[in-house]
Amino acid sequence: MQKKEIVLTLGFLAEKDACDRGIEEFKKWYPSGSAPLSEVLRKLQKLANTSTKYLKYVDYARWLILRFPPTQEPLVLNKLTGKFLFWNGDINIKSGIDGERFIIGNGNVNIKGNGNLNGRTRIWARKEVKAINIAAKFYAEILAGTIDAQNITAYDHSGIHAKTIDAENIAAKDFAGIFAGTIDAENIAAKDFAVIRAWETMDAVNIAASDHSGIGADEINTQNIIDDSYDGIHGKINLINPPQTNPQNTNTAS
């Protein structure tokens, strides 16, 4: 059931410490001094699509969604056709996304295919970002509570941030950074000045750092480490032996 719509007013925005510029623009858009939150997000999405200074509208949308609970029903799209999408609830995209995309969701962002981001683009979700594979390139940024994918790769100054990251393979290259509270993966690799950091625990079967990259966590649980980097692998390292399988009994009765 859809939650009650939030109506923004000048007083409400002031209570939430909105910036002076944002309040002045709100007055210009809505001379009555009030508007539903969902309408404001649609307005911001439209302005972002038609402005060369679109990043300020992306930031406005994120600021609003950070300060209010979700009120919109889950949005389901067969394909994402626009460059910008701001939604005060869950977002479900039944295909992959590619190129320059700005997705701000107050809930989960579920991508049925691959999520490939290029340029100064952003995906932000209050809860989870999920895709088959995720690749962030050329200053792209992904922020979420949880990020879940088979393969996650960050290149070329891009950044991926979450409370929890869960993947089979995680890699960072070329000055990129991947940061989380906890990271759980089969394989983790960093090279070329990249950084992969878990503020709490990092669990992986194989961990490798090369060139000037750095990998770190308060506690690292792994079976195999290759440290061939100037910055190295840092944290309390627990080397875990792989589980031993019982040999089959080949004796046969005579």
MARPARO-608746 format. One record per atom (N, C-alpha, C): x, z, y; residue in one letter. Coordinates in steps of 0.05 Angstrom, whole numbers, plus 5000, padded with zeros to 4 digits. Example, Ala and Ser with C-alpha at 12.3 -4.5 7.8 and 13.67 -1.06 7.14 Angstrom:
2
526451564886A;524651564910A;526451564934A;525751424955S;527351434979S;525851575001S;
This chain:
254
501750004976M;500050005000M;501850005025M;501149835044Q;502749815068Q;502550065085Q;504750165094K;504850405110K;503850335139K;503050545153K;501950515180K;504050385198K;503250185213E;505050045231E;506050235253E;508650195259I;509850355281I;509650205307I;508550325327V;508250205353V;510550315371V;512150125381L;514350205399L;513350225427L;514250425442T;513650455470T;516250505485T;516150485511L;518550545527L;519450835523L;517551015522G;518251295517G;519451345490G;518251205470F;519251235442F;522151135441F;522650905453L;525350795452L;527350975467L;526551095489A;528251275504A;528851525487A;526851625472E;527351855454E;529351795433E;529451535424K;531351455403K;534051375415K;534351425441D;536951355454D;537551065455D;535550895459A;536050615463A;537650565488A;539350355487C;541050295510C;539350195533C;540350215557D;538950125581D;538349825580D;540249665570R;539749375569R;537449315549R;537449455527G;535249415507G;532549485519G;532349705533I;529849795545I;528949585566I;530849485582E;530049295603E;529049035590E;530248955568E;529348705555E;526648755542E;526148985531F;523549055520F;521349035541F;521949145565K;520049125587K;519448835594K;521448665593K;521048385600K;519348245579K;519848305553W;518348175532W;515448285531W;515148535536Y;512548665532Y;511848815558Y;510748685578P;510048815603P;508149045600P;506549055579S;504749275575S;506249535568S;508749505559G;510349735552G;510149825524G;508849665506S;508649745478S;508349495461S;509249515436A;508949295417A;509449405388A;508149295368P;508649375340P;511549305332P;512749475316L;515549435307L;515749165293L;513949095276S;514148835261S;514048605281S;512548625302E;512448415323E;515148395337E;516348625343V;518948625357V;521048495339V;521048555313L;522948425295L;522548125294L;520048035294R;519547745294R;520647625320R;520247765342K;521247675368K;524247645367K;525547855357L;528547845356L;529547625338L;528147575316Q;528947365297Q;528647095311Q;526547055326K;526146805341K;528246765362K;528846975377L;530846965398L;533646905386L;534247025364A;536846975351A;537146685343A;534946565333N;535046285325N;535346095348N;534846185373T;534945995395T;537046065416T;538746265410S;540646365430S;543546325420S;545346265438T;548146255431T;549346535429T;547946735441K;548847015440K;547047165420K;546847045396Y;545047155376Y;545847425365Y;548447495366L;549347745354L;548047995366L;547347975392K;546048215404K;543348255393K;541948035385Y;539248065373Y;539448165344Y;541648085331V;542148195304V;542648495306V;544248575326D;544748865329D;542349015337D;540548895354Y;538049025362Y;536349085337Y;536148875320A;534548905295A;535549115277A;538149125274R;539349335257R;538949605269R;539249625295W;538849885308W;536049995303W;534049815306L;531249895302L;530749985273L;531749815254I;531149875226I;532550135217I;534850195229L;536250445222L;534650695230L;532850665249R;531550895261R;528650935253R;527650755236F;524850775228F;524550725198F;522450845186P;521950795158P;520850505153P;520950405129P;519850145123P;516850145126P;515649935137T;512749925140T;511649665130T;513349465125Q;512249205116Q;512349175086Q;510449025075E;510348965046E;512848805039E;513748825013P;516048665005P;515648365011P;517748245022L;517647965029L;518847805005L;517347604996V;518347444973V;518547154983V;521047044980L;521546764988L;522646614965L;521646364961N;522846194941N;525646104949N;526046074976K;528645984987K;528846085015K;531246165023L;531646245051L;532445995067L;530645915085T;531145665100T;532345725127T;531845955139G;532846015166G;535546155165G;536846165187K;539446295190K;539046595193K;536846685204F;536346965210F;533847065196F;533947315186L;531647435173L;531747735178L;529847835193F;529648125199F;526948225188F;527048425170W;524548505157W;524648805152W;522448945160N;522349235157N;521249315130N;522649235109G;521949295081G;523749145062G;522949125037D;524548985017D;524448685021D;526648545013I;526848255014I;527648154987I;526047964976N;526647834950N;526847534954N;529247424947I;529747144950I;530147024922I;528446834914K;528546734887K;530546524882K;532546504899S;534746304895S;537146424908S;539346274908G;541846364921G;541746314951G;543646424965I;543946374993I;546846284998I;547146115018D;549846005023D;550245955053D;552645985062G;553345925090G;552946155109G;552146095133E;551746295154E;548946405153E;548746655145R;546146795142R;546347075154R;544247155167F;544047425178F;541447555167F;541747735148I;539447855135I;539548155140I;537448265153I;537248545159I;534648645145I;534948825126G;532548915111G;532549225109G;530149335113N;529849625111N;528949695083N;530749655063G;530149705035G;532149555018G;531249404998N;532949254981N;533048964989N;535348834985V;535548544988V;536348434961V;534448314947N;534848214920N;535147914920N;537447814913I;538047524913I;538247434884I;536547264875K;536447184846K;538847014838K;540046874857G;542346704852G;544846834862G;546646664873N;549146764885N;548846804915N;550346994925G;550447044954G;553146964965G;553346734977N;555846634989N;555546635019N;557146805033L;557046825062L;559546715074L;559246555096N;561446445111N;561246505140N;563446555153G;563446605182G;562646885188G;562146935214R;561447205224R;558547265217R;557947265192T;555147315183T;554947585171T;552447675167R;551947955158R;549547965139R;549848135119I;547548235104I;547548535107I;545348655115W;545148945117W;542649035104W;542849225085A;540549325071A;540749635070A;538549765076R;538650065075R;539150155047R;538050015027K;538350104999K;540349924984K;539449714971E;541149564953E;541249274960E;543649154957V;544048864957V;544748784929V;543248604917K;543648524890K;543748224888K;545648114873A;545947824869A;547447784843A;547447534833I;549047474809I;552047494817I;552847344836N;555647364847N;555447384877N;557347524889I;557447564918I;560247484927I;560347304947A;562847224960A;562547234990A;564347375003A;564347405032A;566947275043A;566747095061K;569046945072K;569046935102K;571446925114F;571746865142F;570147065160F;570747315158Y;569647525175Y;566747595168Y;565747505146A;563047585138A;563047885131A;560648005133E;560348295129E;557848355113E;558148535093I;555848625078I;555848935078I;553549055085L;553349345086L;550749415071L;550949615053A;548649705038A;549149975026A;546950095016G;547250345002G;548650294975G;547650084960T;548750004935T;549149704935T;551349614923I;551749324919I;552149284889I;550649104878D;550649054849D;550848754844D;552948674829A;553348394823A;555248374799A;555248134787Q;557248094766Q;560048074777Q;560347914798N;562947864810N;562647894840N;564448054852I;564548094881I;567348024891I;567447844911T;569947754922T;569847754952T;571847864965A;572047854994A;574547715002A;574347515020Y;576647355030Y;576847375060Y;579147305070D;579547225098D;578247405118D;579147655119H;578247855139H;575347945136H;574047875115S;571247965111S;571248255102S;568948385104G;568648665096G;566148725080G;566448885060I;564148965043I;564149265042I;561849395050H;561649685052H;559149785038H;559449995023A;557050105009A;557650395000A;555550534994K;555950804981K;556850764952K;555650564939T;556350514911T;556650214906T;558750134892I;559149854884I;559349844854I;557749674842D;557749644813D;557949344806D;560149274792A;560548994786A;562348974761A;562448734750E;564348684728E;567148634739E;567248464759N;569848394771N;569748424802N;571648554813I;571848594842I;574648504851I;574648334872A;577248234882A;577148214912A;579448274925A;579748244953A;582348104959A;582247914978K;584547744985K;584647705015K;587047635024D;587347525052D;586247715073D;587147955075F;586448145096F;583548245094F;582248195072A;579448295068A;579448585060A;577048715062G;576848995054G;574249045039G;574449205018I;572049295003I;572249595002I;570049725013F;570050015016F;567450135005F;567650354991A;565350484980A;565850774974A;563750924969G;564051204960G;565051204932G;563751044914T;564551024886T;564550724879T;566450644862I;566650374853I;566950374823I;565250214809D;565250204780D;565449904772D;567549834758A;567949554751A;569549534725A;569549294714E;571449234691E;574249184702E;574349004721N;576948914732N;576848934763N;579049054774I;579349074803I;582048964811I;582148774830A;584648654838A;584748614868A;587048664880A;587448614909A;590148484913A;590248294933K;592848174940K;592748074968K;595047994979D;595247875005D;594148055028D;595048295030F;594348485051F;591448585050F;590148545028A;587348645025A;587348935017A;585049065021V;584749355015V;582149384999V;582349544977I;579949634962I;580149934961I;578050074972R;578250364974R;575650494966R;575750694948A;573450864942A;574051134952A;572251244968W;572751504980W;572551734959W;571151684937E;570951884916E;572251784891E;570851634873T;571951554848T;571951254845T;573951154830M;574150874822M;574450864792M;572650734778D;572750704749D;573050414742D;575150344727A;575550064719A;577350064694A;576949854678V;578749824655V;581549734664V;581549534682N;584149424692N;584149434723N;586349524734I;586749524763I;589449404769I;589449214788A;591949084795A;592149044825A;594549104836A;595049064865A;597648904867A;597648694884S;600048534888S;600448474917S;602848364924D;603548294951D;603548544968D;602148544991H;602048775009H;599248915008H;597848874987S;595148994985S;595249284978S;592949414981G;592849704974G;590249764960G;590349934940I;588050024925I;588150324924I;585950454930G;586050744930G;583350874925G;583451124916A;581051294912A;581951584909A;580151764914D;580952044909D;581652084880D;580051954862E;580551964833E;580151694821E;582151594806I;582051334793I;582151374763I;580151264750N;579951284721N;580250994710N;582350944694T;582850674685T;584450674660T;584550444646Q;586150414622Q;588850284628Q;588750094647N;591249934652N;591649904682N;594149944691I;594749904720I;597149724722I;596949534740I;599249364748I;599649414778I;601749534786D;602249594814D;604749444823D;604249214835D;606449034844D;606048984874D;605349194889S;604649164917S;606449344934S;606849254958Y;608449414977Y;606849674984Y;604249654988D;602649884995D;601850044970D;601449914948G;601050054923G;598250154917G;598050314895I;595550434886I;595850734889I;593850844903H;594051124911H;591651284901H;592151534894G;590051714886G;590851864860G;589152044852K;589652184827K;588851994804K;590851904789I;590451704769I;590151824741I;587951774728N;587551864701N;587651614682N;589751594666L;589951374647L;588351444622L;586351294616I;584551344594I;585251154571I;585651264548N;586251094524N;583650954516N;583850704508P;581450564499P;580450694474P;577750684469P;576650804445P;577750684420P;578350854400Q;579450754375Q;577150694356Q;577250464343T;575250394324T;576250474296T;574450564280N;575150644252N;575550394235N;577950374222P;578350134205P;576250134183P;575349894176Q;573449864155Q;574649944128Q;573250064111N;574150144084N;574049894067N;576449794060T;576649554044T;576749604015T;576749864006N;576849913978N;574249833964N;574549723942T;572149643926T;572249783899T;569949833889A;569849973863A;570949783841A;572449893823S;573549723801S;571449703778S;
